[in-house]
Amino acid sequence: MANPGEKGPPATVSRSAVGLLGAVGQSDCRRRVRSGIVGVSRRRFLRDMAALAGSAALLTPSGYLRAGQPTSRPQHPLPVILDTDIGDDIDDTWALGFLLKCPELDLKLAVGDYGKSQYRGRLLAKFLQAVGRADIPIGLGLDVEPHGEGPQSDWVKDYELSSYPGKVHKDGVEALIDTIMNSSQPITVIGIAPMPNLAAALVREPRIARRARFVGMAGSIRRGYDDSPTPCAEWNVKAAPKACQQVCGAGWPITITPLDTCGRVKLEGRRYAKVRDSKEKVAATIIENYRIWIRGTQAAAPGHSLPAASPAEEHSSVLFDTVAVYLAFGQALCRMESLPIEVTDDGYTRVSERGTRMLVATEWKDFEGYKDLLVERLTSSVG
């Protein structure tokens, strides 16, 4: 999630990731030999990822769905983990649905991050169960601030985690580590939240960076919220900058969509109407949540009265996180730059010689094509 308010990050952060890392640092002694673990060199990792990429059309422009044209299901989808602060901004819910409709990706685990662990866990569980994907394990994130619930709480007010038919890991960080370390293939971690879970995982088991890559929605390089020409401290970084520094310094391959690209994604007109009116279960469940989120967000605004026509009937909110899902399997629609990015203590992401080199989606090559891709996937009966 980029920011619940879509206008810019809050001025304060409830808890520093420094404290989070200190709290979990003792678990570094739990670095142990896990079943099936073998050392993986960076060269082998990149070779294995390239092999997977060949079957999932990763980095292969001719393999992309463009302008709504369907693509065949790959023989070997990329195994992914989703780390999400679902339940604050609604774009996480859209991103989860989009991921489930991408045949290039195989979701192995979904973990709630940045506090509110029970609330986020219930949202993940009910969504996956509602769309027939209770085979996917979920993990509860660190029990840290913020606590409580959020604007989608009405959707899960009568839902108990114990009713989820699939696996619920009480320690989502450990489940994330085990999923990576026990995988026979390199894992792609899709991060669409502030990063306390990921920082904690790297402290407990640094070797996960040798067996995974990180693709995330994070930062602001040349443009800010609302397509402003002034970069800003983007929420996923600002909320826990020390955790983001830990993730960016781990040594794994990194790809990000900053506000420069993801901050522009909004569905309107015929595209939005197609999703809103779709009978496909994933699309319908997203819209059901969006309507509830609109009501919950507006009700929480001091002195704000509900409008006669809900925005949920006319257009989406900004769908920041969906671009991270796309970058997990494709890049042809974006201009990708290899940039050294430094994460500052106050949550800015700046190009700097001191930074970590990563692939950054800085501009769109085919913005209309991306919106068509998103709509087609969400409303297609395939996936």
VOBA-1610 file (N, C-alpha, C; in pm, whole numbers, padded with zeros to 5 digits, always signed):
BEGIN
Met+00084-00119+00000Met+00000+00000+00000Met+00087+00123+00000Ala+00052+00222-00081Ala+00131+00344-00086Ala+00093+00440+00024Asn-00034+00462+00045Asn-00079+00558+00147Asn-00229+00554+00156Pro-00285+00535+00276Pro-00430+00530+00287Pro-00498+00656+00236Gly-00435+00772+00249Gly-00501+00895+00210Gly-00472+00939+00069Glu-00374+00877+00004Glu-00337+00905-00134Glu-00283+01046-00156Lys-00262+01124-00052Lys-00215+01260-00069Lys-00073+01279-00020Gly-00022+01185+00053Gly+00111+01198+00108Gly+00117+01126+00241Pro+00237+01091+00286Pro+00251+01010+00406Pro+00227+01089+00532Pro+00186+01021+00637Pro+00170+01089+00765Pro+00301+01148+00811Ala+00294+01249+00896Ala+00414+01316+00941Ala+00491+01233+01041Thr+00425+01141+01112Thr+00492+01062+01212Thr+00471+00915+01186Val+00560+00832+01241Val+00552+00687+01231Val+00536+00633+01371Ser+00443+00541+01389Ser+00408+00499+01524Ser+00520+00422+01593Arg+00599+00349+01517Arg+00705+00271+01580Arg+00820+00256+01486Ser+00939+00280+01533Ser+01058+00271+01448Ser+01092+00126+01422Ala+01137+00099+01299Ala+01180-00037+01267Ala+01306-00074+01342Val+01378+00026+01397Val+01495-00007+01478Val+01453-00090+01597Gly+01345-00049+01662Gly+01294-00124+01775Gly+01247-00262+01735Leu+01186-00271+01616Leu+01139-00401+01568Leu+01255-00496+01549Leu+01361-00448+01487Leu+01475-00534+01461Leu+01542-00573+01591Gly+01545-00479+01687Gly+01603-00513+01816Gly+01525-00623+01885Ala+01394-00619+01868Ala+01309-00718+01934Ala+01326-00856+01876Val+01358-00863+01748Val+01368-00994+01685Val+01512-01036+01664Gly+01607-00948+01694Gly+01745-00980+01665Gly+01795-01103+01737Gln+01740-01131+01860Gln+01785-01248+01932Gln+01756-01375+01858Ser+01656-01372+01769Ser+01621-01494+01697Ser+01721-01527+01588Asp+01824-01443+01573Asp+01929-01474+01476Asp+01995-01608+01510Cys+01992-01644+01642Cys+02053-01771+01682Cys+01975-01888+01627Arg+01858-01862+01573Arg+01777-01971+01518Arg+01813-02003+01375Arg+01919-01941+01324Arg+01966-01979+01191Arg+02011-02124+01198Arg+01938-02206+01137Arg+01962-02349+01151Arg+01954-02415+01015Val+01999-02539+01012Val+01987-02615+00888Val+01845-02664+00876Arg+01776-02624+00770Arg+01638-02665+00748Arg+01635-02778+00645Ser+01532-02854+00647Ser+01523-02969+00558Ser+01535-02925+00414Gly+01623-02993+00341Gly+01635-02967+00198Gly+01717-02845+00162Ile+01781-02777+00258Ile+01853-02655+00227Ile+01992-02687+00174Val+02026-02622+00066Val+02162-02628+00014Val+02204-02487-00019Gly+02335-02462-00016Gly+02384-02329-00047Gly+02358-02294-00192Val+02324-02170-00219Val+02298-02124-00354Val+02381-01999-00379Ser+02467-02004-00478Ser+02547-01888-00511Ser+02463-01789-00590Arg+02506-01661-00592Arg+02434-01561-00669Arg+02430-01600-00816Arg+02540-01656-00869Arg+02542-01696-01009Arg+02437-01803-01036Arg+02429-01902-00944Arg+02329-02007-00964Arg+02189-01951-00950Phe+02169-01860-00852Phe+02037-01800-00835Phe+01992-01733-00964Leu+02079-01650-01022Leu+02042-01578-01143Leu+02019-01673-01259Arg+02097-01782-01263Arg+02076-01881-01368Arg+01940-01948-01353Asp+01908-01988-01227Asp+01779-02052-01203Asp+01663-01958-01232Met+01678-01831-01193Met+01572-01734-01218Met+01553-01712-01367Ala+01664-01712-01441Ala+01654-01696-01586Ala+01582-01814-01649Ala+01607-01934-01595Ala+01539-02053-01648Ala+01389-02046-01622Leu+01352-02003-01500Leu+01210-01986-01471Leu+01150-01878-01558Ala+01229-01773-01579Ala+01179-01661-01658Ala+01141-01704-01799Gly+01217-01798-01854Gly+01189-01843-01989Gly+01051-01905-02000Ser+01007-01973-01893Ser+00876-02038-01898Ser+00764-01944-01859Ala+00797-01834-01790Ala+00692-01742-01745Ala+00691-01612-01822Ala+00766-01605-01930Ala+00770-01486-02016Ala+00832-01367-01948Leu+00904-01389-01835Leu+00967-01279-01764Leu+01072-01213-01852Leu+01064-01081-01861Leu+01159-01001-01937Leu+01153-01030-02086Thr+01049-01096-02132Thr+01038-01129-02274Thr+00920-01054-02333Pro+00945-00941-02401Pro+00833-00858-02447Pro+00729-00933-02527Ser+00771-01028-02607Ser+00674-01097-02691Ser+00580-01185-02611Gly+00615-01212-02484Gly+00530-01298-02402Gly+00426-01225-02323Tyr+00424-01093-02329Tyr+00331-01016-02248Tyr+00192-01013-02309Leu+00094-01000-02221Leu-00039-00967-02266Leu-00042-00818-02292Arg-00078-00778-02412Arg-00084-00638-02448Arg-00223-00607-02500Ala-00273-00495-02458Ala-00405-00445-02503Ala-00514-00551-02486Gly-00503-00628-02374Gly-00611-00720-02340Gly-00605-00853-02411Gln-00499-00883-02485Gln-00491-01011-02554Gln-00445-01118-02456Pro-00517-01230-02446Pro-00480-01333-02349Pro-00352-01404-02388Thr-00283-01456-02290Thr-00162-01532-02313Thr-00182-01672-02255Ser-00113-01770-02306Ser-00129-01906-02259Ser-00067-01922-02121Arg-00117-02019-02045Arg-00066-02043-01910Arg+00076-02100-01921Pro+00174-02042-01850Pro+00311-02092-01858Pro+00321-02230-01796Gln+00418-02307-01841Gln+00436-02442-01790Gln+00484-02440-01646His+00569-02343-01613His+00626-02335-01479His+00610-02193-01425Pro+00499-02163-01359Pro+00480-02028-01304Pro+00587-01997-01199Leu+00612-01870-01179Leu+00710-01825-01081Leu+00651-01836-00941Pro+00716-01904-00848Pro+00665-01909-00711Pro+00687-01775-00641Val+00581-01723-00576Val+00589-01592-00513Val+00530-01595-00373Ile+00578-01502-00291Ile+00521-01472-00159Ile+00471-01328-00164Leu+00352-01304-00109Leu+00299-01168-00102Leu+00307-01119+00042Asp+00373-01004+00062Asp+00381-00938+00191Asp+00301-00808+00181Thr+00192-00797+00256Thr+00093-00693+00230Thr+00035-00632+00357Asp+00005-00503+00351Asp-00070-00440+00460Asp-00216-00423+00417Ile-00272-00529+00367Ile-00411-00530+00322Ile-00502-00481+00434Gly-00603-00401+00395Gly-00699-00353+00492Gly-00684-00207+00529Asp-00576-00144+00484Asp-00562+00000+00503Asp-00608+00068+00375Asp-00521+00081+00275Asp-00567+00126+00144Asp-00621+00005+00068Ile-00712+00029-00022Ile-00781-00078-00094Ile-00696-00137-00205Asp-00587-00071-00244Asp-00508-00121-00357Asp-00444-00256-00329Asp-00421-00289-00201Asp-00369-00422-00169Asp-00468-00531-00209Thr-00596-00503-00190Thr-00699-00600-00227Thr-00702-00619-00379Trp-00691-00510-00453Trp-00682-00520-00599Trp-00557-00598-00639Ala-00446-00572-00572Ala-00321-00640-00608Ala-00330-00790-00582Leu-00391-00828-00470Leu-00409-00970-00440Leu-00494-01037-00548Gly-00603-00973-00585Gly-00687-01030-00690Gly-00614-01041-00822Phe-00540-00936-00858Phe-00462-00937-00982Phe-00361-01051-00981Leu-00293-01070-00869Leu-00193-01177-00858Leu-00258-01313-00882Leu-00373-01335-00822Leu-00441-01464-00838Leu-00484-01489-00981Lys-00499-01384-01060Lys-00543-01398-01199Lys-00427-01396-01298Cys-00305-01399-01248Cys-00187-01400-01335Cys-00131-01541-01342Pro-00146-01610-01454Pro-00098-01748-01463Pro+00054-01759-01457Glu+00123-01648-01474Glu+00270-01652-01465Glu+00319-01668-01322Leu+00228-01646-01224Leu+00267-01643-01083Leu+00194-01751-01005Asp+00265-01810-00910Asp+00210-01915-00824Asp+00227-01870-00679Leu+00118-01824-00617Leu+00124-01770-00482Leu+00140-01883-00380Lys+00253-01884-00313Lys+00285-01988-00215Lys+00248-01950-00072Leu+00240-01819-00045Leu+00213-01772+00090Leu+00175-01625+00084Ala+00076-01584+00162Ala+00038-01444+00176Ala+00049-01407+00323Val+00123-01300+00352Val+00150-01261+00490Val+00109-01115+00510Gly+00038-01087+00619Gly+00006-00951+00654Gly+00124-00884+00722Asp+00150-00758+00687Asp+00264-00685+00744Asp+00217-00552+00802Tyr+00299-00494+00885Tyr+00279-00364+00948Tyr+00160-00364+01044Gly+00171-00452+01146Gly+00072-00454+01253Gly-00065-00506+01210Lys-00164-00486+01299Lys-00303-00530+01274Lys-00306-00674+01224Ser-00230-00761+01289Ser-00206-00895+01234Ser-00334-00977+01220Gln-00423-00973+01320Gln-00546-01051+01312Gln-00638-00997+01203Tyr-00653-00867+01198Tyr-00737-00803+01096Tyr-00688-00836+00956Arg-00560-00820+00933Arg-00506-00849+00799Arg-00517-00998+00768Gly-00492-01081+00867Gly-00505-01225+00845Gly-00646-01266+00808Arg-00745-01208+00875Arg-00884-01240+00843Arg-00921-01193+00703Leu-00873-01076+00664Leu-00901-01028+00528Leu-00840-01121+00424Leu-00715-01159+00443Leu-00651-01251+00349Leu-00727-01383+00343Ala-00760-01438+00459Ala-00827-01567+00463Ala-00964-01562+00397Lys-01044-01462+00431Lys-01178-01457+00375Lys-01174-01432+00225Phe-01082-01345+00179Phe-01073-01319+00035Phe-01035-01447-00039Leu-00931-01515+00008Leu-00887-01638-00060Leu-00996-01744-00058Gln-01065-01758+00053Gln-01173-01856+00061Gln-01288-01817-00032Ala-01319-01688-00038Ala-01431-01641-00120Ala-01408-01667-00268Val-01283-01663-00312Val-01254-01682-00455Val-01206-01823-00486Gly-01221-01914-00390Gly-01188-02053-00414Gly-01041-02084-00410Arg-00963-02008-00333Arg-00818-02033-00325Arg-00773-02053-00181Ala-00850-02129-00107Ala-00812-02160+00031Ala-00697-02260+00039Asp-00646-02303-00076Asp-00527-02386-00078Asp-00401-02306-00045Ile-00410-02173-00049Ile-00294-02087-00026Ile-00278-02061+00123Pro-00161-02092+00181Pro-00139-02063+00322Pro-00130-01913+00347Ile-00172-01871+00465Ile-00154-01732+00504Ile-00071-01728+00632Gly-00006-01613+00655Gly+00076-01596+00774Gly+00040-01467+00844Leu+00042-01470+00977Leu+00018-01350+01056Leu+00152-01279+01076Gly+00150-01149+01053Gly+00272-01071+01065Gly+00307-01043+01210Leu+00417-00969+01229Leu+00462-00934+01363Leu+00353-00859+01439Asp+00342-00889+01567Asp+00242-00823+01651Asp+00299-00691+01700Val+00294-00592+01613Val+00352-00461+01641Val+00247-00354+01611Glu+00278-00232+01647Glu+00190-00121+01608Glu+00196-00103+01457Pro+00085-00058+01395Pro-00042-00021+01457Pro-00128-00142+01489His-00214-00129+01589His-00307-00234+01627His-00448-00196+01580Gly-00540-00287+01603Gly-00679-00257+01568Gly-00717-00305+01430Glu-00813-00235+01368Glu-00865-00277+01239Glu-00859-00160+01141Gly-00947-00159+01042Gly-00941-00055+00941Gly-01071-00047+00863Pro-01069+00023+00750Pro-01194+00052+00678Pro-01261-00067+00612Gln-01197-00184+00609Gln-01263-00303+00555Gln-01312-00396+00666Ser-01314-00345+00788Ser-01349-00431+00901Ser-01492-00487+00891Asp-01583-00413+00830Asp-01720-00464+00817Asp-01725-00592+00735Trp-01632-00607+00643Trp-01633-00726+00557Trp-01595-00852+00635Val-01518-00837+00741Val-01472-00954+00817Val-01524-00956+00960Lys-01626-00875+00989Lys-01672-00864+01128Lys-01725-00996+01183Asp-01776-01083+01097Asp-01828-01212+01143Asp-01741-01329+01099Tyr-01618-01299+01054Tyr-01531-01405+01002Tyr-01424-01439+01106Glu-01408-01567+01133Glu-01307-01613+01226Glu-01194-01684+01151Leu-01072-01656+01189Leu-00959-01722+01124Leu-00967-01874+01136Ser-01024-01921+01243Ser-01034-02066+01264Ser-01121-02133+01160Ser-01202-02056+01087Ser-01289-02113+00985Ser-01219-02127+00850Tyr-01097-02076+00838Tyr-01026-02084+00710Tyr-00984-02228+00683Pro-01024-02284+00569Pro-00992-02425+00541Pro-00842-02450+00519Gly-00769-02346+00481Gly-00628-02362+00454Gly-00542-02345+00579Lys-00411-02342+00557Lys-00314-02330+00665Lys-00300-02185+00709Val-00303-02163+00841Val-00278-02031+00899Val-00154-02041+00986His-00049-01971+00947His+00075-01971+01025His+00070-01856+01125Lys+00077-01889+01253Lys+00077-01784+01354Lys+00202-01698+01348Asp+00312-01757+01307Asp+00438-01684+01288Asp+00462-01670+01139Gly+00408-01562+01081Gly+00420-01543+00937Gly+00562-01519+00892Val+00645-01459+00977Val+00785-01436+00940Val+00857-01570+00925Glu+00835-01660+01019Glu+00898-01792+01009Glu+00845-01869+00888Ala+00716-01856+00859Ala+00661-01922+00741Ala+00724-01868+00614Leu+00748-01738+00610Leu+00813-01677+00494Leu+00953-01734+00476Ile+01027-01742+00586Ile+01163-01798+00580Ile+01160-01942+00531Asp+01073-02023+00592Asp+01067-02164+00555Asp+01025-02184+00410Thr+00932-02103+00363Thr+00888-02115+00223Thr+01003-02088+00128Ile+01084-01989+00158Ile+01198-01957+00073Ile+01305-02064+00083Met+01342-02101+00204Met+01456-02191+00223Met+01426-02334+00180Asn+01301-02374+00182Asn+01265-02510+00143Asn+01219-02522-00002Ser+01220-02412-00074Ser+01177-02414-00213Ser+01287-02469-00304Ser+01248-02549-00399Ser+01344-02601-00497Ser+01373-02499-00606Gln+01296-02389-00609Gln+01313-02284-00708Gln+01330-02150-00637Pro+01395-02054-00700Pro+01404-01921-00640Pro+01265-01860-00621Ile+01246-01793-00511Ile+01119-01731-00475Ile+01124-01581-00506Thr+01015-01528-00556Thr+00998-01384-00570Thr+00912-01334-00455Val+00966-01244-00374Val+00890-01181-00267Val+00833-01050-00320Ile+00701-01042-00326Ile+00633-00921-00371Ile+00594-00843-00246Gly+00658-00728-00226Gly+00633-00648-00108Gly+00552-00524-00141Ile+00433-00512-00080Ile+00345-00398-00109Ile+00302-00332+00022Ala+00396-00325+00116Ala+00367-00272+00249Ala+00495-00216+00309Pro+00486-00141+00419Pro+00605-00120+00499Pro+00665-00255+00536Met+00792-00262+00569Met+00865-00388+00562Met+00915-00449+00694Pro+00849-00429+00809Pro+00897-00493+00931Pro+00911-00644+00922Asn+00815-00713+00859Asn+00826-00859+00845Asn+00952-00899+00771Leu+00977-00833+00659Leu+01090-00871+00575Leu+01222-00841+00645Ala+01229-00728+00715Ala+01350-00696+00790Ala+01374-00800+00899Ala+01268-00840+00968Ala+01281-00941+01072Ala+01325-01075+01015Ala+01270-01111+00899Ala+01308-01236+00835Ala+01456-01236+00799Leu+01506-01125+00750Leu+01647-01115+00712Leu+01739-01121+00833Val+01692-01073+00948Val+01771-01085+01071Val+01775-01230+01117Arg+01659-01296+01114Arg+01654-01435+01158Arg+01733-01527+01065Glu+01720-01504+00937Glu+01782-01594+00838Glu+01832-01514+00718Pro+01953-01458+00727Pro+02005-01375+00617Pro+02016-01450+00484Arg+02024-01583+00490Arg+02044-01660+00366Arg+01924-01656+00272Ile+01809-01606+00321Ile+01695-01599+00228Ile+01726-01507+00111Ala+01815-01410+00130Ala+01849-01318+00021Ala+01926-01388-00090Arg+01981-01505-00063Arg+02051-01582-00166Arg+01957-01674-00243Arg+01834-01686-00194Arg+01739-01777-00256Arg+01613-01707-00304Ala+01614-01575-00303Ala+01494-01500-00340Ala+01533-01368-00403Arg+01435-01303-00463Arg+01450-01165-00510Arg+01332-01085-00457Phe+01349-00955-00451Phe+01246-00869-00398Phe+01190-00780-00508Val+01059-00779-00522Val+00990-00689-00614Val+00889-00611-00530Gly+00901-00478-00529Gly+00819-00404-00436Gly+00760-00275-00489Met+00654-00229-00422Met+00600-00096-00441Met+00661-00009-00332Ala+00754+00077-00373Ala+00827+00155-00274Ala+00894+00275-00339Gly+00891+00388-00270Gly+00975+00501-00307Gly+00912+00602-00401Ser+00988+00706-00421Ser+00953+00818-00508Ser+01085+00873-00559Ile+01109+00860-00689Ile+01240+00895-00744Ile+01239+01034-00806Arg+01155+01054-00905Arg+01148+01185-00973Arg+01011+01250-00963Arg+00911+01172-00921Arg+00776+01225-00909Arg+00716+01177-00777Gly+00619+01255-00726Gly+00557+01221-00599Gly+00411+01184-00614Tyr+00337+01195-00504Tyr+00194+01165-00508Tyr+00123+01260-00604Asp+00013+01210-00663Asp-00066+01289-00758Asp+00017+01336-00877Asp+00120+01258-00912Asp+00208+01289-01025Asp+00280+01423-01007Ser+00303+01462-00885Ser+00375+01585-00857Ser+00519+01575-00909Pro+00575+01684-00963Pro+00714+01681-01009Pro+00815+01682-00895Thr+00766+01689-00772Thr+00854+01691-00655Thr+00851+01555-00584Pro+00962+01483-00578Pro+00965+01355-00505Pro+00931+01376-00358Cys+00883+01271-00295Cys+00844+01280-00154Cys+00881+01151-00082Ala+00854+01149+00046Ala+00874+01028+00125Ala+00750+00941+00109Glu+00761+00836+00032Glu+00648+00747+00003Glu+00616+00662+00126Trp+00489+00629+00145Trp+00441+00569+00269Trp+00511+00439+00306Asn+00526+00345+00213Asn+00584+00216+00248Asn+00727+00229+00301Val+00796+00334+00260Val+00931+00361+00309Val+00924+00446+00436Lys+00844+00551+00432Lys+00833+00646+00543Lys+00787+00579+00671Ala+00696+00482+00661Ala+00639+00420+00779Ala+00740+00338+00858Ala+00842+00285+00791Ala+00943+00203+00858Ala+01074+00210+00780Pro+01141+00327+00782Pro+01260+00345+00698Pro+01375+00252+00732Lys+01393+00221+00861Lys+01503+00132+00897Lys+01481-00008+00843Ala+01355-00052+00845Ala+01324-00183+00788Ala+01351-00183+00638Cys+01314-00075+00570Cys+01339-00065+00426Cys+01489-00064+00397Gln+01567+00004+00479Gln+01712+00003+00463Gln+01768-00138+00476Gln+01713-00214+00571Gln+01756-00353+00590Gln+01725-00436+00466Val+01605-00419+00414Val+01565-00496+00296Val+01650-00459+00175Cys+01673-00330+00157Cys+01750-00285+00040Cys+01898-00318+00051Gly+01947-00342+00171Gly+02088-00375+00188Gly+02116-00523+00201Ala+02016-00607+00174Ala+02032-00751+00199Ala+02112-00823+00093Gly+02127-00763-00024Gly+02208-00827-00128Gly+02130-00909-00228Trp+01997-00909-00218Trp+01920-00983-00318Trp+01885-00893-00436Pro+01852-00949-00551Pro+01808-00866-00664Pro+01680-00792-00628Ile+01674-00664-00662Ile+01561-00579-00626Ile+01504-00510-00749Thr+01373-00511-00760Thr+01300-00435-00861Thr+01190-00358-00789Ile+01173-00229-00820Ile+01067-00152-00754Ile+00987-00071-00855Thr+00862-00048-00818Thr+00780+00054-00884Thr+00761+00166-00783Pro+00821+00282-00806Pro+00798+00397-00719Pro+00672+00471-00763Leu+00643+00580-00695Leu+00526+00660-00732Leu+00533+00710-00875Asp+00654+00719-00929Asp+00672+00766-01067Asp+00584+00690-01165Thr+00564+00561-01141Thr+00481+00479-01229Thr+00352+00435-01160Cys+00362+00376-01042Cys+00242+00319-00979Cys+00146+00426-00931Gly+00196+00546-00905Gly+00109+00652-00855Gly+00013+00708-00957Arg+00020+00662-01079Arg-00067+00712-01185Arg-00182+00617-01219Val-00179+00497-01162Val-00272+00392-01206Val-00410+00410-01142Lys-00507+00438-01225Lys-00645+00453-01181Lys-00736+00411-01296Leu-00837+00333-01265Leu-00930+00288-01368Leu-01055+00375-01368Glu-01094+00420-01487Glu-01212+00504-01504Glu-01287+00459-01627Gly-01403+00519-01650Gly-01478+00497-01773Gly-01508+00351-01800Arg-01492+00312-01927Arg-01529+00176-01969Arg-01444+00071-01900Arg-01317+00104-01874Arg-01232+00005-01808Arg-01284-00025-01667Tyr-01311+00078-01592Tyr-01361+00054-01457Tyr-01497-00014-01460Ala-01584+00028-01549Ala-01717-00032-01558Ala-01709-00182-01586Lys-01611-00222-01665Lys-01597-00365-01697Lys-01564-00445-01572Val-01479-00390-01485Val-01446-00459-01361Val-01564-00452-01265Arg-01621-00335-01250Arg-01733-00316-01156Arg-01849-00409-01187Asp-01878-00431-01315Asp-01994-00510-01355Asp-01962-00656-01382Ser-01837-00694-01363Ser-01795-00831-01392Ser-01858-00929-01294Lys-01891-01047-01346Lys-01945-01154-01261Lys-01834-01249-01216Glu-01713-01229-01264Glu-01601-01312-01220Glu-01580-01293-01070Lys-01555-01402-00999Lys-01554-01399-00853Lys-01448-01304-00798Val-01328-01304-00855Val-01222-01217-00804Val-01260-01071-00819Ala-01304-01033-00939Ala-01343-00894-00963Ala-01459-00854-00872Ala-01558-00940-00860Ala-01675-00908-00778Ala-01637-00892-00631Thr-01544-00975-00583Thr-01501-00966-00444Thr-01420-00840-00419Ile-01340-00800-00517Ile-01268-00673-00506Ile-01367-00556-00494Ile-01465-00552-00582Ile-01560-00440-00582Ile-01643-00441-00454Glu-01680-00558-00406Glu-01752-00566-00278Glu-01669-00501-00167Asn-01540-00532-00164Asn-01451-00473-00064Asn-01431-00324-00087Tyr-01423-00284-00212Tyr-01403-00142-00243Tyr-01519-00058-00192Arg-01640-00105-00211Arg-01757-00031-00163Arg-01755-00018-00010Ile-01717-00127+00056Ile-01708-00123+00202Ile-01595-00030+00245Trp-01484-00037+00176Trp-01369+00050+00208Trp-01404+00197+00192Ile-01478+00230+00087Ile-01520+00370+00066Ile-01603+00417+00185Arg-01698+00335+00224Arg-01784+00374+00337Arg-01703+00386+00466Gly-01613+00290+00489Gly-01532+00293+00610Gly-01438+00410+00614Thr-01379+00444+00499Thr-01287+00557+00492Thr-01360+00689+00513Gln-01474+00703+00449Gln-01549+00828+00460Gln-01609+00845+00599Ala-01652+00736+00658Ala-01710+00744+00792Ala-01606+00785+00895Ala-01480+00751+00868Ala-01373+00783+00963Ala-01324+00926+00949Ala-01364+00995+00842Ala-01319+01133+00819Ala-01401+01228+00904Pro-01336+01308+00990Pro-01410+01400+01078Pro-01496+01498+00998Gly-01623+01508+01035Gly-01712+01605+00973Gly-01746+01577+00828His-01716+01454+00781His-01739+01424+00640His-01872+01351+00623Ser-01956+01401+00536Ser-02084+01335+00508Ser-02071+01252+00381Leu-02142+01142+00377Leu-02134+01052+00263Leu-02198+01116+00141Pro-02131+01109+00024Pro-02189+01166-00097Pro-02306+01082-00147Ala-02388+01143-00229Ala-02504+01072-00283Ala-02460+00955-00371Ala-02355+00977-00452Ala-02303+00873-00540Ala-02165+00831-00491Ser-02150+00703-00463Ser-02021+00653-00415Ser-01919+00654-00527Pro-01794+00696-00498Pro-01688+00687-00599Pro-01668+00544-00650Ala-01707+00446-00568Ala-01691+00307-00609Ala-01779+00269-00727Glu-01875+00353-00761Glu-01958+00326-00879Glu-01901+00390-01004Glu-01799+00474-00991Glu-01752+00551-01104Glu-01605+00529-01142His-01520+00504-01043His-01377+00488-01073His-01308+00420-00957Ser-01190+00369-00982Ser-01111+00309-00875Ser-01036+00417-00800Ser-00978+00381-00689Ser-00877+00465-00625Ser-00746+00443-00700Val-00638+00502-00654Val-00508+00479-00718Val-00460+00339-00682Leu-00429+00260-00783Leu-00398+00118-00764Leu-00247+00096-00765Phe-00179+00161-00671Phe-00034+00156-00662Phe+00021+00012-00669Asp-00030-00074-00581Asp+00033-00204-00558Asp+00021-00301-00674Thr-00075-00279-00763Thr-00090-00372-00875Thr+00033-00373-00964Val+00107-00263-00968Val+00224-00256-01057Val+00336-00346-01007Ala+00349-00361-00875Ala+00449-00453-00822Ala+00419-00596-00865Val+00291-00633-00865Val+00253-00767-00912Val+00295-00784-01058Tyr+00267-00683-01140Tyr+00306-00691-01281Tyr+00457-00708-01297Leu+00535-00632-01221Leu+00680-00637-01237Leu+00739-00771-01191Ala+00661-00850-01120Ala+00709-00982-01082Ala+00721-01075-01202Phe+00646-01045-01309Phe+00654-01132-01427Phe+00679-01058-01557Gly+00674-00926-01558Gly+00692-00853-01683Gly+00747-00714-01662Gln+00813-00662-01766Gln+00868-00527-01758Gln+00853-00449-01888Ala+00800-00510-01991Ala+00800-00447-02124Ala+00717-00319-02130Leu+00619-00305-02041Leu+00533-00188-02046Leu+00591-00067-01975Cys+00702-00087-01906Cys+00767+00020-01831Cys+00907+00049-01884Arg+00952+00169-01860Arg+01093+00200-01880Arg+01168+00164-01752Met+01260+00071-01762Met+01334+00024-01646Met+01474+00085-01646Glu+01514+00139-01533Glu+01647+00195-01518Glu+01719+00125-01401Ser+01845+00098-01420Ser+01928+00046-01311Ser+01987+00166-01237Leu+01941+00188-01112Leu+01980+00306-01037Leu+02030+00270-00898Pro+02129+00343-00848Pro+02171+00324-00709Pro+02080+00407-00617Ile+02000+00340-00537Ile+01899+00408-00455Ile+01939+00401-00307Glu+01943+00518-00245Glu+01969+00527-00101Glu+01838+00557-00029Val+01811+00482+00076Val+01694+00505+00160Val+01739+00588+00280Thr+01684+00707+00294Thr+01723+00796+00403Thr+01645+00765+00530Asp+01694+00815+00640Asp+01628+00788+00768Asp+01490+00852+00779Asp+01465+00954+00696Asp+01333+01016+00697Asp+01242+00967+00585Gly+01281+00856+00521Gly+01189+00788+00430Gly+01195+00828+00285Tyr+01300+00901+00244Tyr+01315+00935+00103Tyr+01398+00829+00032Thr+01377+00815-00097Thr+01456+00723-00180Thr+01524+00806-00287Arg+01655+00822-00272Arg+01729+00914-00358Arg+01836+00840-00437Val+01857+00885-00561Val+01966+00833-00642Val+02096+00884-00581Ser+02185+00791-00544Ser+02307+00828-00474Ser+02414+00723-00496Glu+02539+00766-00502Glu+02649+00671-00514Glu+02655+00576-00395Arg+02599+00617-00283Arg+02598+00532-00163Arg+02484+00430-00165Gly+02400+00437-00265Gly+02281+00354-00268Gly+02303+00214-00319Thr+02197+00134-00307Thr+02194-00003-00359Thr+02140-00001-00500Arg+02210-00066-00590Arg+02165-00068-00729Arg+02046-00161-00743Met+01943-00110-00809Met+01821-00188-00829Met+01754-00146-00959Leu+01665-00230-01009Leu+01587-00196-01127Leu+01466-00114-01085Val+01447+00000-01149Val+01341+00093-01110Val+01253+00124-01231Ala+01123+00105-01215Ala+01028+00141-01321Ala+01002+00291-01310Thr+01073+00370-01389Thr+01067+00516-01374Thr+00963+00582-01462Glu+00923+00517-01570Glu+00823+00574-01661Glu+00744+00461-01725Trp+00631+00497-01782Trp+00552+00401-01859Trp+00591+00409-02006Lys+00606+00293-02068Lys+00617+00286-02213Lys+00480+00272-02277Asp+00394+00196-02211Asp+00260+00171-02264Asp+00162+00170-02147Phe+00127+00287-02101Phe+00039+00300-01985Phe-00101+00246-02015Glu-00151+00277-02134Glu-00284+00228-02172Glu-00285+00076-02179Gly-00175+00020-02230Gly-00164-00125-02238Gly-00166-00190-02100Tyr-00102-00124-02002Tyr-00105-00179-01867Tyr-00246-00180-01810Lys-00319-00071-01828Lys-00455-00068-01775Lys-00543-00172-01843Asp-00521-00193-01972Asp-00595-00298-02042Asp-00559-00436-01987Leu-00431-00457-01960Leu-00385-00583-01902Leu-00453-00609-01769Leu-00453-00509-01683Leu-00511-00522-01550Leu-00660-00557-01558Val-00733-00487-01643Val-00876-00511-01655Val-00903-00649-01714Glu-00829-00683-01818Glu-00851-00812-01883Glu-00824-00928-01785Arg-00716-00918-01708Arg-00687-01025-01614Arg-00796-01037-01508Leu-00837-00925-01453Leu-00935-00930-01344Leu-01071-00981-01389Thr-01105-00961-01512Thr-01239-00999-01560Thr-01241-01126-01643Ser-01123-01179-01672Ser-01115-01300-01755Ser-01160-01422-01676Ser-01219-01516-01747Ser-01258-01643-01683Ser-01140-01738-01667Val-01026-01700-01725Val-00903-01780-01714Val-00825-01730-01594Gly-00767-01821-01516Gly-00682-01781-01406Gly-00739-01821-01272
//
